Structure formats: C-alpha cells, structure tokens
C-alpha cells in the first residue's frame, strides 16, 4: 500500500519531498503528490513513513 497527500490540506512546504527515500513525492499543480508506484511506506528504510513524520499539518499524509 502507498500513502497519499490530501491536496486540500497540503501547504506546499516541501518538507516531505526531501525526506522521501524513494523520490516518490513531487510538486504538481498547487500541492505535492505521492507516486503510488514508488511509495513503499519507507519499509526497510525507516520505522514509519517519513512524509508523515515531517509534515507540519496533521493527517495530510495518509494511507491511500
């Protein structure tokens, strides 16, 4: 399963893009998106999804 970013809550701060070890997060339009084909939920690289841990807005990076 992959994570997704709730567009209406995304502040476009960019913190998640630089923390993603799989380069699955890109800026598109007015917000960031997560490529579900690249997202591994940081399995094997971190204890939890890094986008969730750095996002300043709670519940913006959520399971898809």
Secondary structure by P-SEA (a helix, b strand, c coil): ccccccccccccccccccccccccccccccbbbbcccccccccccccccccccccccccccccc
